[in-house]
Amino acid sequence: MPQSTTPSTAAALPARALLLDMDGTLVNSDAVVERCWRGWATRHGLDADAVMKVVHGRQGYATMAVLLPDRPMEQNLAENRELLAQETADVDGVLPIAGAPAFMAAIQTLPHALVTSADDALARVRMQAAGLPLPEIMVTAERVSASKPDPEGFLKGAAELGFGPEDCVVFEDSEVGIAAGRAAGMRVVGVGPRAAAHGPTAHVDSLEQVRVEATADGGLVLHIG
Protein backbone atom coordinates (compact mmCIF):
# COMPACT_ATOMS: atom_id res chain seq x y z
CA MET A 1 0.00 0.00 0.00
CA PRO A 2 1.26 3.53 -0.69
CA GLN A 3 2.57 5.47 2.30
CA SER A 4 0.12 8.07 3.61
CA THR A 5 1.24 11.68 3.45
CA THR A 6 -1.42 12.81 5.94
CA PRO A 7 0.48 14.32 8.90
CA SER A 8 -0.09 12.97 12.39
CA THR A 9 -1.64 15.32 14.92
CA ALA A 10 -0.53 13.16 17.86
CA ALA A 11 2.78 11.32 17.86
CA ALA A 12 5.89 10.53 19.86
CA LEU A 13 9.03 10.98 17.74
CA PRO A 14 12.36 9.78 19.15
CA ALA A 15 15.41 11.69 17.93
CA ARG A 16 19.04 12.46 18.66
CA ALA A 17 19.10 15.98 17.20
CA LEU A 18 16.78 18.73 15.97
CA LEU A 19 17.19 20.95 12.90
CA LEU A 20 15.17 24.15 13.09
CA ASP A 21 14.04 26.50 10.37
CA MET A 22 13.64 30.10 11.56
CA ASP A 23 11.04 32.21 9.71
CA GLY A 24 7.53 30.84 10.26
CA THR A 25 8.87 28.10 12.53
CA LEU A 26 10.52 29.93 15.45
CA VAL A 27 10.02 33.54 14.40
CA ASN A 28 6.93 35.23 12.99
CA SER A 29 8.46 37.64 10.47
CA ASP A 30 5.50 37.65 8.09
CA ALA A 31 4.91 41.40 8.51
CA VAL A 32 8.43 42.23 7.31
CA VAL A 33 8.37 39.65 4.52
CA GLU A 34 5.05 41.02 3.27
CA ARG A 35 6.30 44.61 3.27
CA CYS A 36 9.57 43.87 1.51
CA TRP A 37 8.34 41.37 -1.06
CA ARG A 38 5.11 43.15 -1.94
CA GLY A 39 7.19 46.25 -2.58
CA TRP A 40 9.54 44.21 -4.76
CA ALA A 41 6.57 42.77 -6.67
CA THR A 42 5.16 46.23 -7.34
CA ARG A 43 8.51 47.48 -8.64
CA HIS A 44 8.63 44.59 -11.10
CA GLY A 45 4.99 44.73 -12.17
CA LEU A 46 4.18 41.34 -10.65
CA ASP A 47 1.06 40.22 -8.82
CA ALA A 48 1.94 40.52 -5.14
CA ASP A 49 -0.36 37.71 -4.01
CA ALA A 50 1.27 35.35 -6.51
CA VAL A 51 4.72 36.40 -5.28
CA MET A 52 3.80 35.68 -1.66
CA LYS A 53 2.86 32.12 -2.61
CA VAL A 54 6.44 31.50 -3.78
CA VAL A 55 8.62 33.43 -1.35
CA HIS A 56 8.39 31.41 1.87
CA GLY A 57 11.32 29.11 2.64
CA ARG A 58 13.54 29.99 -0.30
CA GLN A 59 16.55 32.24 -0.44
CA GLY A 60 15.61 35.49 -2.15
CA TYR A 61 17.62 34.90 -5.29
CA ALA A 62 15.87 31.55 -5.76
CA THR A 63 12.46 33.19 -5.41
CA MET A 64 13.46 35.76 -8.03
CA ALA A 65 14.63 32.99 -10.37
CA VAL A 66 11.22 31.32 -10.13
CA LEU A 67 9.32 34.56 -10.74
CA LEU A 68 11.65 36.07 -13.37
CA PRO A 69 13.04 32.97 -15.11
CA ASP A 70 14.60 34.85 -18.02
CA ARG A 71 16.61 37.25 -15.88
CA PRO A 72 20.37 36.67 -15.41
CA MET A 73 21.22 35.05 -12.08
CA GLU A 74 23.82 37.75 -11.41
CA GLN A 75 21.01 40.29 -11.31
CA ASN A 76 19.00 38.13 -8.93
CA LEU A 77 21.97 37.79 -6.60
CA ALA A 78 22.65 41.53 -6.64
CA GLU A 79 19.04 42.45 -5.99
CA ASN A 80 18.80 39.83 -3.26
CA ARG A 81 21.66 41.54 -1.42
CA GLU A 82 19.68 44.79 -1.49
CA LEU A 83 16.53 43.05 -0.26
CA LEU A 84 18.41 41.31 2.55
CA ALA A 85 19.73 44.67 3.74
CA GLN A 86 16.18 46.04 3.70
CA GLU A 87 14.84 43.05 5.66
CA THR A 88 17.69 43.20 8.19
CA ALA A 89 16.93 46.85 8.93
CA ASP A 90 13.22 46.16 9.50
CA VAL A 91 12.19 44.32 12.67
CA ASP A 92 8.80 45.98 13.14
CA GLY A 93 6.32 43.22 13.96
CA VAL A 94 8.91 40.45 14.39
CA LEU A 95 7.65 38.14 17.16
CA PRO A 96 8.31 34.62 18.45
CA ILE A 97 6.00 31.89 17.20
CA ALA A 98 3.67 30.82 20.01
CA GLY A 99 5.51 28.37 22.23
CA ALA A 100 8.95 29.12 20.77
CA PRO A 101 10.55 30.58 23.93
CA ALA A 102 9.58 27.55 26.03
CA PHE A 103 10.56 25.16 23.24
CA MET A 104 14.02 26.72 22.87
CA ALA A 105 14.51 26.60 26.64
CA ALA A 106 13.55 22.91 26.67
CA ILE A 107 16.15 21.98 24.02
CA GLN A 108 18.94 24.28 25.29
CA THR A 109 21.17 21.40 26.40
CA LEU A 110 20.14 19.02 23.59
CA PRO A 111 21.75 18.81 20.13
CA HIS A 112 20.10 21.30 17.77
CA ALA A 113 20.98 23.65 14.94
CA LEU A 114 19.36 26.48 13.03
CA VAL A 115 19.01 25.81 9.28
CA THR A 116 17.64 28.91 7.61
CA SER A 117 17.45 30.57 4.20
CA ALA A 118 18.28 33.87 5.90
CA ASP A 119 21.86 35.05 5.89
CA ASP A 120 23.81 35.26 9.16
CA ALA A 121 23.06 38.94 9.81
CA LEU A 122 19.33 38.56 9.20
CA ALA A 123 19.12 35.41 11.32
CA ARG A 124 20.81 37.13 14.26
CA VAL A 125 18.64 40.24 14.01
CA ARG A 126 15.37 38.31 13.82
CA MET A 127 16.20 35.85 16.60
CA GLN A 128 17.21 38.77 18.83
CA ALA A 129 14.05 40.73 17.95
CA ALA A 130 11.98 37.68 18.87
CA GLY A 131 13.87 37.23 22.14
CA LEU A 132 15.13 33.75 21.22
CA PRO A 133 18.60 32.31 21.92
CA LEU A 134 20.89 31.58 18.99
CA PRO A 135 21.88 27.94 18.61
CA GLU A 136 25.63 27.31 18.67
CA ILE A 137 25.41 25.80 15.17
CA MET A 138 23.78 27.92 12.46
CA VAL A 139 23.58 26.91 8.81
CA THR A 140 22.70 30.17 7.09
CA ALA A 141 22.45 31.20 3.44
CA GLU A 142 26.18 31.90 3.08
CA ARG A 143 27.04 28.35 4.11
CA VAL A 144 25.20 26.45 1.36
CA SER A 145 25.49 26.36 -2.40
CA ALA A 146 21.80 25.64 -3.04
CA SER A 147 18.58 26.98 -1.52
CA LYS A 148 15.80 24.84 -0.10
CA PRO A 149 14.18 22.60 -1.41
CA ASP A 150 17.72 21.28 -1.85
CA PRO A 151 18.57 19.21 1.26
CA GLU A 152 22.14 20.56 1.55
CA GLY A 153 21.45 22.78 4.57
CA PHE A 154 19.81 20.06 6.63
CA LEU A 155 22.48 17.51 5.74
CA LYS A 156 25.19 20.00 6.72
CA GLY A 157 23.46 20.76 10.01
CA ALA A 158 23.18 17.06 10.85
CA ALA A 159 26.82 16.45 9.99
CA GLU A 160 28.00 19.33 12.15
CA LEU A 161 25.98 17.99 15.06
CA GLY A 162 27.52 14.56 14.43
CA PHE A 163 24.35 12.64 13.56
CA GLY A 164 22.94 10.84 10.54
CA PRO A 165 19.74 11.91 8.83
CA GLU A 166 17.78 9.08 10.44
CA ASP A 167 18.59 10.52 13.89
CA CYS A 168 17.29 14.01 13.11
CA VAL A 169 13.90 15.69 13.16
CA VAL A 170 13.35 18.88 11.16
CA PHE A 171 10.97 21.66 12.18
CA GLU A 172 9.64 23.58 9.14
CA ASP A 173 6.72 25.73 8.02
CA SER A 174 7.08 26.00 4.24
CA GLU A 175 6.53 23.71 1.27
CA VAL A 176 10.14 23.95 0.10
CA GLY A 177 11.50 23.50 3.63
CA ILE A 178 9.45 20.37 4.22
CA ALA A 179 10.56 19.05 0.83
CA ALA A 180 14.19 19.72 1.78
CA GLY A 181 13.85 17.86 5.06
CA ARG A 182 12.22 14.88 3.39
CA ALA A 183 14.85 14.87 0.63
CA ALA A 184 17.50 14.74 3.36
CA GLY A 185 15.91 11.54 4.66
CA MET A 186 14.66 13.15 7.85
CA ARG A 187 11.35 13.23 9.64
CA VAL A 188 9.65 16.62 9.60
CA VAL A 189 7.37 18.37 12.06
CA GLY A 190 5.33 20.93 10.14
CA VAL A 191 4.58 24.11 12.07
CA GLY A 192 1.67 26.45 11.36
CA PRO A 193 -0.96 26.83 8.65
CA ARG A 194 1.36 26.66 5.63
CA ALA A 195 2.80 23.30 6.62
CA ALA A 196 -0.11 20.87 6.89
CA ALA A 197 -0.71 20.37 3.18
CA HIS A 198 2.87 19.47 2.31
CA GLY A 199 3.38 16.03 3.81
CA PRO A 200 5.22 16.53 7.11
CA THR A 201 5.58 13.51 9.37
CA ALA A 202 3.58 15.34 12.04
CA HIS A 203 1.89 18.73 12.18
CA VAL A 204 1.27 21.31 14.90
CA ASP A 205 -0.51 24.64 14.80
CA SER A 206 2.25 26.12 16.96
CA LEU A 207 5.16 25.03 19.13
CA GLU A 208 2.82 25.10 22.13
CA GLN A 209 1.78 21.61 20.96
CA VAL A 210 5.31 20.18 21.30
CA ARG A 211 6.70 18.76 24.53
CA VAL A 212 10.36 17.72 24.68
CA GLU A 213 11.44 14.82 26.87
CA ALA A 214 15.16 14.19 27.36
CA THR A 215 16.08 10.50 27.61
CA ALA A 216 18.71 8.85 29.78
CA ASP A 217 20.90 7.98 26.78
CA GLY A 218 21.27 11.63 25.70
CA GLY A 219 18.52 11.50 23.11
CA LEU A 220 15.05 12.97 23.22
CA VAL A 221 11.41 12.25 22.48
CA LEU A 222 9.12 14.81 20.89
CA HIS A 223 5.55 14.52 22.12
CA ILE A 224 3.34 16.07 19.45
CA GLY A 225 -0.23 17.17 20.04
C-alpha positions in Angstrom: 0.0 0.0 0.0 1.3 3.5 -0.7 2.6 5.5 2.3 0.1 8.1 3.6 1.2 11.7 3.5 -1.4 12.8 5.9 0.5 14.3 8.9 -0.1 13.0 12.4 -1.6 15.3 14.9 -0.5 13.2 17.9 2.8 11.3 17.9 5.9 10.5 19.9 9.0 11.0 17.7 12.4 9.8 19.1 15.4 11.7 17.9 19.0 12.5 18.7 19.1 16.0 17.2 16.8 18.7 16.0 17.2 20.9 12.9 15.2 24.2 13.1 14.0 26.5 10.4 13.6 30.1 11.6 11.0 32.2 9.7 7.5 30.8 10.3 8.9 28.1 12.5 10.5 29.9 15.4 10.0 33.5 14.4 6.9 35.2 13.0 8.5 37.6 10.5 5.5 37.6 8.1 4.9 41.4 8.5 8.4 42.2 7.3 8.4 39.6 4.5 5.1 41.0 3.3 6.3 44.6 3.3 9.6 43.9 1.5 8.3 41.4 -1.1 5.1 43.1 -1.9 7.2 46.3 -2.6 9.5 44.2 -4.8 6.6 42.8 -6.7 5.2 46.2 -7.3 8.5 47.5 -8.6 8.6 44.6 -11.1 5.0 44.7 -12.2 4.2 41.3 -10.7 1.1 40.2 -8.8 1.9 40.5 -5.1 -0.4 37.7 -4.0 1.3 35.4 -6.5 4.7 36.4 -5.3 3.8 35.7 -1.7 2.9 32.1 -2.6 6.4 31.5 -3.8 8.6 33.4 -1.4 8.4 31.4 1.9 11.3 29.1 2.6 13.5 30.0 -0.3 16.6 32.2 -0.4 15.6 35.5 -2.1 17.6 34.9 -5.3 15.9 31.5 -5.8 12.5 33.2 -5.4 13.5 35.8 -8.0 14.6 33.0 -10.4 11.2 31.3 -10.1 9.3 34.6 -10.7 11.6 36.1 -13.4 13.0 33.0 -15.1 14.6 34.8 -18.0 16.6 37.2 -15.9 20.4 36.7 -15.4 21.2 35.1 -12.1 23.8 37.8 -11.4 21.0 40.3 -11.3 19.0 38.1 -8.9 22.0 37.8 -6.6 22.6 41.5 -6.6 19.0 42.4 -6.0 18.8 39.8 -3.3 21.7 41.5 -1.4 19.7 44.8 -1.5 16.5 43.1 -0.3 18.4 41.3 2.6 19.7 44.7 3.7 16.2 46.0 3.7 14.8 43.1 5.7 17.7 43.2 8.2 16.9 46.8 8.9 13.2 46.2 9.5 12.2 44.3 12.7 8.8 46.0 13.1 6.3 43.2 14.0 8.9 40.4 14.4 7.7 38.1 17.2 8.3 34.6 18.5 6.0 31.9 17.2 3.7 30.8 20.0 5.5 28.4 22.2 8.9 29.1 20.8 10.5 30.6 23.9 9.6 27.5 26.0 10.6 25.2 23.2 14.0 26.7 22.9 14.5 26.6 26.6 13.6 22.9 26.7 16.2 22.0 24.0 18.9 24.3 25.3 21.2 21.4 26.4 20.1 19.0 23.6 21.7 18.8 20.1 20.1 21.3 17.8 21.0 23.6 14.9 19.4 26.5 13.0 19.0 25.8 9.3 17.6 28.9 7.6 17.4 30.6 4.2 18.3 33.9 5.9 21.9 35.0 5.9 23.8 35.3 9.2 23.1 38.9 9.8 19.3 38.6 9.2 19.1 35.4 11.3 20.8 37.1 14.3 18.6 40.2 14.0 15.4 38.3 13.8 16.2 35.9 16.6 17.2 38.8 18.8 14.1 40.7 18.0 12.0 37.7 18.9 13.9 37.2 22.1 15.1 33.8 21.2 18.6 32.3 21.9 20.9 31.6 19.0 21.9 27.9 18.6 25.6 27.3 18.7 25.4 25.8 15.2 23.8 27.9 12.5 23.6 26.9 8.8 22.7 30.2 7.1 22.5 31.2 3.4 26.2 31.9 3.1 27.0 28.3 4.1 25.2 26.4 1.4 25.5 26.4 -2.4 21.8 25.6 -3.0 18.6 27.0 -1.5 15.8 24.8 -0.1 14.2 22.6 -1.4 17.7 21.3 -1.9 18.6 19.2 1.3 22.1 20.6 1.6 21.5 22.8 4.6 19.8 20.1 6.6 22.5 17.5 5.7 25.2 20.0 6.7 23.5 20.8 10.0 23.2 17.1 10.9 26.8 16.4 10.0 28.0 19.3 12.2 26.0 18.0 15.1 27.5 14.6 14.4 24.3 12.6 13.6 22.9 10.8 10.5 19.7 11.9 8.8 17.8 9.1 10.4 18.6 10.5 13.9 17.3 14.0 13.1 13.9 15.7 13.2 13.4 18.9 11.2 11.0 21.7 12.2 9.6 23.6 9.1 6.7 25.7 8.0 7.1 26.0 4.2 6.5 23.7 1.3 10.1 24.0 0.1 11.5 23.5 3.6 9.4 20.4 4.2 10.6 19.0 0.8 14.2 19.7 1.8 13.8 17.9 5.1 12.2 14.9 3.4 14.9 14.9 0.6 17.5 14.7 3.4 15.9 11.5 4.7 14.7 13.2 7.8 11.3 13.2 9.6 9.6 16.6 9.6 7.4 18.4 12.1 5.3 20.9 10.1 4.6 24.1 12.1 1.7 26.4 11.4 -1.0 26.8 8.7 1.4 26.7 5.6 2.8 23.3 6.6 -0.1 20.9 6.9 -0.7 20.4 3.2 2.9 19.5 2.3 3.4 16.0 3.8 5.2 16.5 7.1 5.6 13.5 9.4 3.6 15.3 12.0 1.9 18.7 12.2 1.3 21.3 14.9 -0.5 24.6 14.8 2.2 26.1 17.0 5.2 25.0 19.1 2.8 25.1 22.1 1.8 21.6 21.0 5.3 20.2 21.3 6.7 18.8 24.5 10.4 17.7 24.7 11.4 14.8 26.9 15.2 14.2 27.4 16.1 10.5 27.6 18.7 8.9 29.8 20.9 8.0 26.8 21.3 11.6 25.7 18.5 11.5 23.1 15.1 13.0 23.2 11.4 12.3 22.5 9.1 14.8 20.9 5.5 14.5 22.1 3.3 16.1 19.5 -0.2 17.2 20.0 
